[in-house]
Amino acid sequence: MALPRPERLVWDLDWNLLRTFVVIAEVKSITRAAERLNLKQPSVSNALRRLEDRVGRRLVERDATRFELTEVGRLIYEQSVEVFGTISQLPLLMRGISDDVAGHVMIATASHVVSPLFDRALAEFHRNYPRGSITISVAASTEVAKQVRERRASFGICLVSQRDPALDYTMVYREFFGFFCGPQHRLFGKTGLTLADLRGEPSVSFQTDHISDALRPVALLRSEAKLNADVVGVSSSLEEVRRMIVA
């Protein structure tokens, strides 16, 4: 007896099509997806069309000015991320099975996280599970959240302006920001300055310093101070931002 269409989909679906669709959904462009996957654009377009044929529903609405996932497209994207996240854990789950707790923890953080709680947690983890290992990667806050959402990281520590409903959040530290200048700047060493004194000044900042990103309050403050709209240098690393300020 032939399987009905929804059940047959599970057995007939090419997982490479799902992988391609995840990239299309994330970059919101066939052209950019092809660049990321190192494929030709017609191949990516064909993959999307084949997936839509398999599902029997349209997954993307797009024209010259618009690129949006349909309701079914959003559902398939979210489930695909979950699937690939689970699969990515298999090498870790299979590593060193024994009576002792062993494994590898992937942690993603923003740069220069100052948190005694985090430091104590690392120390206790090593003391309690000496056969366990840890990798800490540093990335922009939005990338940290993305890695956790895709299960490429066990958890992340980063700045948050808008919460992803698919993730759980706990506050572990606060970050404070201010305006700074290097010793060669005309305002260096001066006191009693106001935001008005910064009008038109060039600036450097973090990659997530955008109205729609993790450092939304900083972006709003730069706008209030009427700094020059052209940011002359950006980095996701606090140390490199500080280097550019001094320079």
Secondary structure, 3 states (H helix, E strand, C coil): CCCCHHHHHHHHCCHHHHHHHHHHHHHCCHHHHHHHHCCCHHHHHHHHHHHHHHHCCCCEEECCCCEEECHHHHHHHHHHHHHHHHHHCHHHHHCCCCCCCCEEEEEEECCCCCCHHHHHHHHHHHHHCCCEEEEEEECCHHHHHHHHHCCCCCEEECCCCCCCCCCCCCCCCCCCCCCCCCCCCCCCCCCCCCHHHHCCCCEEEECCCCCCCCCHHHHHHHHHCCCCCCEEEEECCHHHHHHHHHC
